[in-house]
Amino acid sequence: MPYKAKIVQSSIKAKKRKSYKVTNWTEYNNSLKKRGCLSLYLPYGDLKGQFINDQPYNLGISGRQSTYKTPYIELIYMFYRLFGWGMRQIIGYFEDLWRLKKLEIPVPSFGHLSDLFAAIPLKIKQFCDKLACCVLQGEKVTLIFDSTGLRFGKASHWYETKYDKPCDRKPWKKMHLAMDPDFNIHSLEITDCDTSDSEMMDSMINQEDFGTTEKIIADGAYYSIERSKKLYDKGIIPVIPPPSHSVVHGKESTKWHDKIVNYVKEKGTVYAFHKKYDYGKRALVEAQNSRIKRCIGDSLKTQRDSSQKNEGIVIANLINKWNSFGRCICMKAG
């Protein structure tokens, strides 16, 4: 390893790290202030009409309809995730918020709220105007895939130590995400820690993505000859490095695989493949994972599997909302 070589040979000097500077301090400061403007998270228009169902009984439909609409429950959990408070604290906050705004909007109890959040259908939304313009103009985007671990409150180690038997629930989950180079999240899934990265990529790529995606960048854990061929046939460039021991098969089903293996052998290093296909952009998704853990939190607040899946979507919508406020632009110093 490089750091061990420096210890053995004192003559080897550490490579000086490149420094960067922010070029849009004013805009970036304003975007950070907007994250704290809670009114920007509320929808425009009649809040009560968007949040509460005034007609719980509809003609021709048996049973009572839900009093609380999906946007209302999503907003409560967005603030719940943003503040990191307890469930009862966030309920008290909304009761006081509607009282100050002089709006007669009821707030569900914490038990009812937990049941509602586990059942409502949520989707990832895009708020960035730049991305919307690119989609309207027919421009294709690059998707970057990666996964990271998130903790949640289960004392499995304590359980195993006390009862001397394995705990049914692991103390952490995996967050799989797909984003573009502008940090807008397009897909996010929460799974158990035993789910592999490779099998999640197929489920996270929708049929709609085939027509709007130019490249898919991911590390070697996502590599598959069959998947690479499928993406290549759909017009998507799979920028996923093959294993170091890969060989040329010479079959029609391994056309893309053979092309990459031959190119790496011709150049003598896999870094030539990295440079040609912009594999270095994969570092952006690592920065996104760090951003989520530092700014939103490195643990899940809900316990049910269905609630944790919706919580992942809430996290993605928070990140996309922040991107619409603006982000910093950096350049190399000197």
N, C-alpha and C positions, 0 to 999 in steps of 0.2 A: 504494500500500500504506500502511496506517496508520503503520508505523514511519518511512516516508519523509516522510509529512506532518508528523510531529513534528520532523524535522530541518529542513524548510523553514520551518515555522511554530513558533517556539519557544514561542508562547503556548499551544499544545495540550499539556495535561498528561496523563501516562499514567494510565489508569484503575487505581485501587487494586484489587489482587487480593484476592479473598475468602479468608479464613483459616478453617481447620477445626481441630477438636480431637477427640481420641479420648475417648469416654465410657466405655469398658469396659477400662481399662488392665489390671486384674487378670486378667480372662478372656483378653485378648489376649496378655499375657505368658505365661500358662500354655499357650496354643495354640502359641506359638513354641517353648517348651521341648519340647512333645510332638513337634515335627518332628524333634528329635534323639533321641527315645526309639526306638531301632531295633527294640525288641521289639514296638512297635505296628504295624510293617509286616509282621511275621510272622503267619501265620494261627494260629488257636487249634486245639488238639488234637494228635494224633499227627503230627509233622512228617515223619517218615520215610515213613509211610503215604501222606501227601499228595504227597510229592515224588518217591518212588522206586517204580518198578513191580517188585514182588517176583516176578511171574510173567511173564517175558519171552516165554514160549511158551504160547499158548492153544489148547485143543483145537478143531479145526475151522477154525483160521485159519492159513494158511501164512505162514512167515516169522517173524522175531524182532521182538517189539514193542520200542518205545523204552524204555530204562532210566529216563530222566528225564522226568517229567511236565511239562506246560505250566506249572502254577503255580510250579514250581521255577525254570524258565528265566526266567519273568517276574520272579520275585523277585530273581534274580541281576542282571538288567538294570535293575531298578528301583534297586538299590544302585549299580550301575555308572553310571547316569545321575545319581543323587543325589550321589555322592561326586566324580565327574569324574575317577576314577583310570583307569589303564591296565587292559587286560584281564587281564594276569598278576597285577597287584596285587589285583584284586577276587577272583580265584581263590584267592590266598593268604589273603585275608581270610576267605573262607567255609571254607577248610580249617581255619583257626585257630578260627573260630566254632564249628564242629561238634565240634572237639577239646575246647574249653572246656565245651561243653554235654554232652560225653560221648555224642554221637550218631554212629553209624556211617553217615554219609551221604556218599557219594562226590561229588566235584566234577568235572565234565567238563573236558577240556583246552580251551585257548583257541580252537584251531581247530575242535574239535567244537562248542563253545559258539556260535561265530559261525554255523555251519551250522544249528544248532538254532534260533537266534533268528530267522534269515531264513525259517524254514519254519513256525513255530508259529502257530496262529490266536489272535489277541488281540482283545478287545473292551473298549470304554470302560465302566468301572463307576462307579456312583454310591454314595457312602458317607454323604451328608448325610441325617440323619434328617428335617430340615425338608422337603426335597424329596420324600422317600419318603411323608411324611404328605400332602403336597399331591397326589401322584399317586393315593394310595389314596382320597382324598376327591373325586377327580374334578376337581380344580382345573386349569386350563390355565396354561401357562407361556409366557413371552416368550423367543424365541430371537434372539440378536444375532450377526450374521455379520461376519467380517473376515479379512484375511490379512496376513501379515508375512513377511519374509525371514529365513532361517537359513543361516549359513555351514556349510561342511564342508571337511575338509582335502584340497583338491586345488589344486596349484600351477599353475592354468591360465595366470595372467599370466606366470609364469616360463617356461612351456612355449611360449607364443606369442612371447615375446621371443627365446628361444633358437633356435627352429626356424622362426620366421616363418610359421606356419600356425595356423589356429584349433584350439583344444583341443576335443575331443569332449564333455567334461564341464564344465558351468558350476561356478563356485566357490560357488554358493549355491542353496538350494531355497526353495520357498514353503510356509508352514504355513497352511492354511485351517482355521478353527475356528468352531464355533457354541456359544454359551454362554447361560446365563440371567442375569438381573440379579444373582443371588447368586453369580456367578463359577463355577458348576458347568459344566464342559465336557460337552456332549452329543455332539459329533461333531468329529473332527479328522482331517485328511488332509495328507500330505506329497506335493507334486508338484514337477515341474521349474519353472523360472522362467518358462517360456513359457505355462504354463496360466493362462487368465484366471479372474478371480474369478467371473464370471457363469456360466460353464459348470460350475464346481464346486458351485454352490449346489444345482442339481437333483440331483446324485448324493449330496449330504450330507443331503438331506431324505428320510427314510424314509417309507413308507406309514403306519407307526405314529405318526409325528409329526403327521399331519394331524388326528388326534382329540384330541391333548393340547396343541396349540399354539394360542395366542390371537393373537399377533403375531409377525411376523418383521421385525426392524429391520436395515437395512444401508445403506451409502452408495450413491451414484449409480452406482458401477461394476457393481452387481448389477441395475440396472434393466432390465426387459424388459416390454413390454406383454403378451406372451403369458404370461409367468410370473406377473405380477401378477393377470391374470384367473384363471389356474389356482388360485392361492392363495386369491383372493377367493371363488371358487366352492366351495372346500373349507371355507369358514368361517374362514379365517385372514386377518387384516388385514396386507397388505404395506406396511410403513412404509419405503418406499424412494423418495426424492425423484426426480421425473422431470427430464429435462434442461431447461435454461432456455428452449430454443427449441421446447418441445413445443406442439402444437396439438391442438384438439378434433377428433376424427374422426367422432363421431356414429354409431358402429357398435355392435352388440350385443357384439362381441368386445373393445371398448375401453371398456366401461362404467366400470370403476374408474379407468382412465387419464383419461377425460374428467372424472370427478368431481373428481379431484385437481387437474387443470389449471384447471378452472373455479374451484375454491376458491382457488387461488393467485392467479389473475387478479382475483378478487373482492376479496381482502384486499390485493392489491398487493405482497405479499412472500412468499417461500417460508418465512420464519420462522414465519408463522402455521400452516403445515402442520406444522412441527417441533413447535410448542407443543401443537397439538391432539392429535397422535398420539404424544407422548413420544419424539420422535426424539433428544432429548438423552441418552437412555440409551445411545446408541451409543458415547459416550465411555468407557463401562465396559469395552468390549472392547479399546480402546486401552490402558487401564490393565492389562488382563490380559496383553496382549502384552509390555508393559514388565515386568510381574511375572515372566513366564516367562524373559525374557532376563536379568533381574538375579539372580533366585534360583536358576534351574536352568542357564541358559547360553544364549548366543546362537548356538551352533553345534551341528551334529549330530556325534555321535561315530562313527557307523557309515558305511560306504561303499556297500553294496549298496542298491538301490532298495527291495527287500522288507524289508530290515532297517531302513531309514529310516522306512518306513510303520509298522512295529511300534514303533520308537523314539518316534514321535509319539504313539502310543496310551499308551506308558509315561509320557510327559510329562503327558498328560491325566489319567491315573490318579493321578499324584503330586499334581497340583493339586487334584483332587477329594478325595484323602485329607487334604490339608492343610485343606481347607474343613470337613471333618468334625471336625477338632480345634477349630475356632473361628476367627473373623476379627474384625478391628477394626470398631467402629461409630463413625462420625464424624458430627459436626453442625457447622453454621456457628458460628464464634465471634462473640460479641457480638450 
